[in-house]
Amino acid sequence: MASKLPNPHCRAMREKIDSDKGRAIYAQRMGLIEPVFGHIQQRGLRRFTLRGQTKVDTQWKLFCIVHNVAKLQVYGKMAA
C-alpha cells in the first residue's frame, strides 16, 4: 500500500506510523495531545480571527492560557 503514495515524505511517514513503535507513540499522542485541541475548539477557537503571525501566536497563547486555567480550576480542587 505504501508504494501507491506518490509523495516520498507521505510514504516515509506512513511506514513510520505503521511500525509497532510508531503505533505506540501515536496511541499515546491520541490520549495526551489531541484532547487539548478538542477542548480549545469547544471554547470557541475554530479559526483565528486575527491576521499576521505575531497576532495569531498571541491569540493561540491566550486560548492555551484559558485552557490551562480551566484545568487548574478543575484539578486544583481535586488536589486540595
N, CA, C and O atoms as a GROMACS GRO file, in nm:
protein
  320
    1MET      N    1   0.082  -0.120   0.000
    1MET     CA    2   0.000   0.000   0.000
    1MET      C    3   0.087   0.126   0.000
    1MET      O    4   0.050   0.226  -0.062
    2ALA      N    5   0.199   0.123   0.067
    2ALA     CA    6   0.284   0.240   0.078
    2ALA      C    7   0.339   0.283  -0.059
    2ALA      O    8   0.368   0.401  -0.079
    3SER      N    9   0.352   0.190  -0.152
    3SER     CA   10   0.408   0.223  -0.281
    3SER      C   11   0.312   0.305  -0.366
    3SER      O   12   0.354   0.366  -0.464
    4LYS      N   13   0.183   0.310  -0.332
    4LYS     CA   14   0.085   0.387  -0.408
    4LYS      C   15   0.090   0.536  -0.375
    4LYS      O   16   0.034   0.616  -0.449
    5LEU      N   17   0.156   0.573  -0.268
    5LEU     CA   18   0.166   0.714  -0.231
    5LEU      C   19   0.271   0.781  -0.318
    5LEU      O   20   0.386   0.738  -0.320
    6PRO      N   21   0.234   0.886  -0.392
    6PRO     CA   22   0.328   0.949  -0.484
    6PRO      C   23   0.437   1.030  -0.413
    6PRO      O   24   0.550   1.039  -0.462
    7ASN      N   25   0.406   1.089  -0.300
    7ASN     CA   26   0.500   1.174  -0.228
    7ASN      C   27   0.590   1.088  -0.140
    7ASN      O   28   0.539   1.013  -0.057
    8PRO      N   29   0.721   1.098  -0.155
    8PRO     CA   30   0.810   1.016  -0.072
    8PRO      C   31   0.801   1.049   0.076
    8PRO      O   32   0.824   0.962   0.160
    9HIS      N   33   0.767   1.174   0.109
    9HIS     CA   34   0.752   1.211   0.250
    9HIS      C   35   0.629   1.144   0.311
    9HIS      O   36   0.633   1.096   0.425
   10CYS      N   37   0.520   1.139   0.235
   10CYS     CA   38   0.399   1.070   0.282
   10CYS      C   39   0.426   0.922   0.299
   10CYS      O   40   0.382   0.860   0.396
   11ARG      N   41   0.499   0.865   0.206
   11ARG     CA   42   0.532   0.723   0.213
   11ARG      C   43   0.617   0.694   0.337
   11ARG      O   44   0.594   0.595   0.407
   12ALA      N   45   0.716   0.780   0.364
   12ALA     CA   46   0.803   0.760   0.480
   12ALA      C   47   0.724   0.773   0.610
   12ALA      O   48   0.746   0.697   0.704
   13MET      N   49   0.632   0.869   0.615
   13MET     CA   50   0.552   0.888   0.736
   13MET      C   51   0.459   0.769   0.756
   13MET      O   52   0.440   0.724   0.869
   14ARG      N   53   0.400   0.719   0.649
   14ARG     CA   54   0.311   0.604   0.658
   14ARG      C   55   0.387   0.483   0.713
   14ARG      O   56   0.336   0.411   0.799
   15GLU      N   57   0.509   0.462   0.664
   15GLU     CA   58   0.589   0.349   0.713
   15GLU      C   59   0.626   0.368   0.859
   15GLU      O   60   0.629   0.272   0.936
   16LYS      N   61   0.653   0.491   0.898
   16LYS     CA   62   0.690   0.520   1.037
   16LYS      C   63   0.572   0.494   1.130
   16LYS      O   64   0.588   0.433   1.236
   17ILE      N   65   0.453   0.540   1.092
   17ILE     CA   66   0.334   0.522   1.176
   17ILE      C   67   0.291   0.376   1.180
   17ILE      O   68   0.239   0.330   1.281
   18ASP      N   69   0.311   0.304   1.071
   18ASP     CA   70   0.267   0.164   1.065
   18ASP      C   71   0.357   0.069   1.143
   18ASP      O   72   0.321  -0.047   1.162
   19SER      N   73   0.473   0.116   1.190
   19SER     CA   74   0.560   0.030   1.270
   19SER      C   75   0.499   0.013   1.410
   19SER      O   76   0.414   0.092   1.451
   20ASP      N   77   0.543  -0.087   1.483
   20ASP     CA   78   0.492  -0.110   1.619
   20ASP      C   79   0.523   0.009   1.710
   20ASP      O   80   0.438   0.052   1.788
   21LYS      N   81   0.645   0.062   1.700
   21LYS     CA   82   0.684   0.177   1.781
   21LYS      C   83   0.601   0.300   1.743
   21LYS      O   84   0.557   0.376   1.830
   22GLY      N   85   0.579   0.318   1.614
   22GLY     CA   86   0.500   0.432   1.567
   22GLY      C   87   0.356   0.426   1.616
   22GLY      O   88   0.299   0.528   1.654
   23ARG      N   89   0.298   0.307   1.615
   23ARG     CA   90   0.161   0.291   1.664
   23ARG      C   91   0.152   0.324   1.813
   23ARG      O   92   0.056   0.386   1.858
   24ALA      N   93   0.252   0.282   1.889
   24ALA     CA   94   0.252   0.310   2.034
   24ALA      C   95   0.262   0.460   2.060
   24ALA      O   96   0.192   0.513   2.146
   25ILE      N   97   0.350   0.527   1.986
   25ILE     CA   98   0.366   0.672   2.003
   25ILE      C   99   0.239   0.744   1.963
   25ILE      O  100   0.196   0.836   2.032
   26TYR      N  101   0.177   0.704   1.852
   26TYR     CA  102   0.056   0.769   1.805
   26TYR      C  103  -0.059   0.747   1.902
   26TYR      O  104  -0.140   0.838   1.924
   27ALA      N  105  -0.068   0.628   1.958
   27ALA     CA  106  -0.174   0.599   2.055
   27ALA      C  107  -0.159   0.687   2.179
   27ALA      O  108  -0.258   0.736   2.234
   28GLN      N  109  -0.036   0.707   2.222
   28GLN     CA  110  -0.010   0.794   2.337
   28GLN      C  111  -0.047   0.938   2.304
   28GLN      O  112  -0.104   1.008   2.388
   29ARG      N  113  -0.015   0.982   2.185
   29ARG     CA  114  -0.049   1.118   2.142
   29ARG      C  115  -0.200   1.138   2.141
   29ARG      O  116  -0.250   1.243   2.181
   30MET      N  117  -0.273   1.038   2.096
   30MET     CA  118  -0.419   1.049   2.089
   30MET      C  119  -0.480   1.070   2.227
   30MET      O  120  -0.584   1.135   2.240
   31GLY      N  121  -0.417   1.017   2.330
   31GLY     CA  122  -0.468   1.033   2.465
   31GLY      C  123  -0.420   1.158   2.536
   31GLY      O  124  -0.484   1.204   2.630
   32LEU      N  125  -0.307   1.213   2.493
   32LEU     CA  126  -0.249   1.328   2.563
   32LEU      C  127  -0.266   1.460   2.489
   32LEU      O  128  -0.302   1.561   2.549
   33ILE      N  129  -0.241   1.460   2.359
   33ILE     CA  130  -0.234   1.585   2.284
   33ILE      C  131  -0.366   1.621   2.219
   33ILE      O  132  -0.413   1.734   2.231
   34GLU      N  133  -0.427   1.527   2.150
   34GLU     CA  134  -0.546   1.558   2.072
   34GLU      C  135  -0.663   1.612   2.154
   34GLU      O  136  -0.733   1.700   2.105
   35PRO      N  137  -0.688   1.566   2.277
   35PRO     CA  138  -0.798   1.623   2.354
   35PRO      C  139  -0.783   1.773   2.380
   35PRO      O  140  -0.883   1.844   2.392
   36VAL      N  141  -0.661   1.821   2.388
   36VAL     CA  142  -0.638   1.964   2.411
   36VAL      C  143  -0.696   2.044   2.294
   36VAL      O  144  -0.762   2.146   2.316
   37PHE      N  145  -0.673   1.999   2.172
   37PHE     CA  146  -0.726   2.070   2.056
   37PHE      C  147  -0.879   2.066   2.056
   37PHE      O  148  -0.943   2.164   2.018
   38GLY      N  149  -0.938   1.955   2.097
   38GLY     CA  150  -1.082   1.944   2.106
   38GLY      C  151  -1.139   2.039   2.210
   38GLY      O  152  -1.241   2.104   2.186
   39HIS      N  153  -1.074   2.047   2.326
   39HIS     CA  154  -1.121   2.138   2.432
   39HIS      C  155  -1.111   2.284   2.388
   39HIS      O  156  -1.200   2.364   2.415
   40ILE      N  157  -1.002   2.317   2.320
   40ILE     CA  158  -0.986   2.455   2.274
   40ILE      C  159  -1.091   2.489   2.169
   40ILE      O  160  -1.141   2.601   2.166
   41GLN      N  161  -1.125   2.393   2.083
   41GLN     CA  162  -1.232   2.418   1.985
   41GLN      C  163  -1.366   2.437   2.054
   41GLN      O  164  -1.445   2.521   2.012
   42GLN      N  165  -1.392   2.361   2.159
   42GLN     CA  166  -1.517   2.377   2.232
   42GLN      C  167  -1.527   2.514   2.297
   42GLN      O  168  -1.637   2.565   2.319
   43ARG      N  169  -1.415   2.574   2.328
   43ARG     CA  170  -1.415   2.706   2.390
   43ARG      C  171  -1.430   2.818   2.287
   43ARG      O  172  -1.436   2.935   2.323
   44GLY      N  173  -1.434   2.783   2.159
   44GLY     CA  174  -1.465   2.883   2.058
   44GLY      C  175  -1.358   2.910   1.954
   44GLY      O  176  -1.383   2.988   1.862
   45LEU      N  177  -1.241   2.850   1.965
   45LEU     CA  178  -1.138   2.877   1.866
   45LEU      C  179  -1.149   2.773   1.754
   45LEU      O  180  -1.088   2.667   1.760
   46ARG      N  181  -1.226   2.805   1.654
   46ARG     CA  182  -1.238   2.718   1.538
   46ARG      C  183  -1.153   2.771   1.423
   46ARG      O  184  -1.110   2.696   1.336
   47ARG      N  185  -1.130   2.899   1.425
   47ARG     CA  186  -1.038   2.962   1.330
   47ARG      C  187  -0.987   3.090   1.393
   47ARG      O  188  -1.052   3.148   1.480
   48PHE      N  189  -0.872   3.132   1.350
   48PHE     CA  190  -0.813   3.253   1.406
   48PHE      C  191  -0.882   3.375   1.346
   48PHE      O  192  -0.912   3.377   1.227
   49THR      N  193  -0.908   3.475   1.429
   49THR     CA  194  -0.979   3.593   1.384
   49THR      C  195  -0.884   3.708   1.352
   49THR      O  196  -0.927   3.812   1.303
   50LEU      N  197  -0.758   3.690   1.379
   50LEU     CA  198  -0.659   3.793   1.354
   50LEU      C  199  -0.570   3.752   1.238
   50LEU      O  200  -0.568   3.636   1.198
   51ARG      N  201  -0.497   3.849   1.184
   51ARG     CA  202  -0.406   3.820   1.073
   51ARG      C  203  -0.264   3.856   1.112
   51ARG      O  204  -0.241   3.951   1.187
   52GLY      N  205  -0.171   3.778   1.062
   52GLY     CA  206  -0.030   3.802   1.092
   52GLY      C  207   0.019   3.702   1.196
   52GLY      O  208  -0.052   3.668   1.290
   53GLN      N  209   0.142   3.656   1.177
   53GLN     CA  210   0.198   3.552   1.262
   53GLN      C  211   0.201   3.593   1.410
   53GLN      O  212   0.167   3.513   1.497
   54THR      N  213   0.242   3.714   1.438
   54THR     CA  214   0.252   3.760   1.577
   54THR      C  215   0.116   3.762   1.644
   54THR      O  216   0.102   3.718   1.758
   55LYS      N  217   0.014   3.812   1.573
   55LYS     CA  218  -0.120   3.821   1.630
   55LYS      C  219  -0.181   3.682   1.648
   55LYS      O  220  -0.247   3.655   1.748
   56VAL      N  221  -0.158   3.595   1.552
   56VAL     CA  222  -0.210   3.458   1.562
   56VAL      C  223  -0.142   3.385   1.678
   56VAL      O  224  -0.208   3.314   1.753
   57ASP      N  225  -0.011   3.403   1.691
   57ASP     CA  226   0.061   3.342   1.805
   57ASP      C  227   0.005   3.391   1.937
   57ASP      O  228  -0.014   3.312   2.030
   58THR      N  229  -0.022   3.519   1.946
   58THR     CA  230  -0.078   3.576   2.069
   58THR      C  231  -0.216   3.519   2.097
   58THR      O  232  -0.247   3.483   2.210
   59GLN      N  233  -0.300   3.511   1.994
   59GLN     CA  234  -0.434   3.456   2.012
   59GLN      C  235  -0.427   3.310   2.055
   59GLN      O  236  -0.503   3.268   2.143
   60TRP      N  237  -0.338   3.232   1.995
   60TRP     CA  238  -0.322   3.092   2.032
   60TRP      C  239  -0.278   3.079   2.177
   60TRP      O  240  -0.331   2.996   2.252
   61LYS      N  241  -0.181   3.161   2.218
   61LYS     CA  242  -0.131   3.155   2.356
   61LYS      C  243  -0.239   3.193   2.456
   61LYS      O  244  -0.246   3.134   2.564
   62LEU      N  245  -0.323   3.290   2.421
   62LEU     CA  246  -0.432   3.327   2.510
   62LEU      C  247  -0.531   3.212   2.528
   62LEU      O  248  -0.577   3.186   2.639
   63PHE      N  249  -0.564   3.143   2.419
   63PHE     CA  250  -0.654   3.028   2.430
   63PHE      C  251  -0.589   2.916   2.511
   63PHE      O  252  -0.658   2.846   2.586
   64CYS      N  253  -0.460   2.898   2.497
   64CYS     CA  254  -0.390   2.796   2.576
   64CYS      C  255  -0.391   2.832   2.724
   64CYS      O  256  -0.406   2.744   2.809
   65ILE      N  257  -0.376   2.961   2.755
   65ILE     CA  258  -0.382   3.005   2.895
   65ILE      C  259  -0.520   2.976   2.952
   65ILE      O  260  -0.532   2.927   3.064
   66VAL      N  261  -0.625   3.007   2.876
   66VAL     CA  262  -0.762   2.980   2.922
   66VAL      C  263  -0.780   2.830   2.946
   66VAL      O  264  -0.841   2.790   3.045
   67HIS      N  265  -0.728   2.750   2.856
   67HIS     CA  266  -0.738   2.604   2.871
   67HIS      C  267  -0.668   2.558   2.999
   67HIS      O  268  -0.722   2.478   3.075
   68ASN      N  269  -0.547   2.609   3.022
   68ASN     CA  270  -0.470   2.567   3.139
   68ASN      C  271  -0.533   2.616   3.270
   68ASN      O  272  -0.531   2.544   3.370
   69VAL      N  273  -0.587   2.737   3.270
   69VAL     CA  274  -0.652   2.789   3.390
   69VAL      C  275  -0.777   2.706   3.422
   69VAL      O  276  -0.804   2.677   3.539
   70ALA      N  277  -0.851   2.668   3.319
   70ALA     CA  278  -0.969   2.584   3.341
   70ALA      C  279  -0.929   2.449   3.399
   70ALA      O  280  -0.998   2.396   3.487
   71LYS      N  281  -0.819   2.393   3.352
   71LYS     CA  282  -0.769   2.266   3.406
   71LYS      C  283  -0.729   2.283   3.553
   71LYS      O  284  -0.759   2.198   3.636
   72LEU      N  285  -0.661   2.393   3.583
   72LEU     CA  286  -0.621   2.419   3.722
   72LEU      C  287  -0.743   2.433   3.812
   72LEU      O  288  -0.743   2.387   3.926
   73GLN      N  289  -0.847   2.497   3.760
   73GLN     CA  290  -0.969   2.514   3.838
   73GLN      C  291  -1.031   2.379   3.873
   73GLN      O  292  -1.075   2.358   3.986
   74VAL      N  293  -1.035   2.288   3.776
   74VAL     CA  294  -1.096   2.157   3.799
   74VAL      C  295  -1.005   2.068   3.884
   74VAL      O  296  -1.047   2.013   3.985
   75TYR      N  297  -0.879   2.054   3.841
   75TYR     CA  298  -0.790   1.960   3.909
   75TYR      C  299  -0.729   2.018   4.035
   75TYR      O  300  -0.682   1.942   4.121
   76GLY      N  301  -0.728   2.149   4.049
   76GLY     CA  302  -0.679   2.211   4.172
   76GLY      C  303  -0.771   2.180   4.288
   76GLY      O  304  -0.724   2.162   4.401
   77LYS      N  305  -0.901   2.174   4.263
   77LYS     CA  306  -0.996   2.140   4.367
   77LYS      C  307  -0.980   1.994   4.408
   77LYS      O  308  -0.998   1.960   4.525
   78MET      N  309  -0.946   1.908   4.313
   78MET     CA  310  -0.927   1.766   4.345
   78MET      C  311  -0.804   1.745   4.432
   78MET      O  312  -0.804   1.660   4.521
   79ALA      N  313  -0.700   1.824   4.408
   79ALA     CA  314  -0.575   1.806   4.483
   79ALA      C  315  -0.584   1.864   4.623
   79ALA      O  316  -0.514   1.820   4.714
   80ALA      N  317  -0.670   1.963   4.640
   80ALA     CA  318  -0.681   2.030   4.771
   80ALA      C  319  -0.759   1.949   4.872
   80ALA      O  320  -0.775   1.992   4.986
   0.00000   0.00000   0.00000
